[in-house]
């Protein structure tokens, strides 16, 4: 459930949307609950690209850049995925998820990050960019048989136990 409030519309970078912001300020908000980008674009009467940029910018501010979003993560899952939206030639991303709720039977897994590429370097760089407290808290890393992920985990979170994820 993501709330895109009129105050957050400043991330919409066109003059038309600046006018839209003025018109809806303090009067309405757009609520996104599994709503496709095309639905958001229709509600705001803007192009798909403009709506996507707004949702991405606000989502990044509210979710990815949220300082407490990694609190409580103890079980990390990692896998690669073919992705058509990468900027570089490599059409893969490394998918990093929080499996702690699955282990604790408290809810679904949670996406932590998508890193362009599928390599030891991609995963290790992400792990090393996290705080010492985060890395110390990671007890388990679930992955497929790719040795790059296992080596990255062993080097960046050496006290964590590497396990084969249940899909492999």
Secondary structure, 3 states (H helix, E strand, C coil): CEEEEHHHHHHCCCHHHHHHHHHHCCCCEEEECCCCHHHHHHHHCCCHHHHHHHHHHHHHHHHHCCCCCCCCCCEEEEEEEECCCCCCCCCEEEEEEECHHHHHCCCCCEEEEEEECCCHHHHHHHHHHCCHHHHHHCCEEEECCCHHHHHHHHHHCCCCEEEECCCC
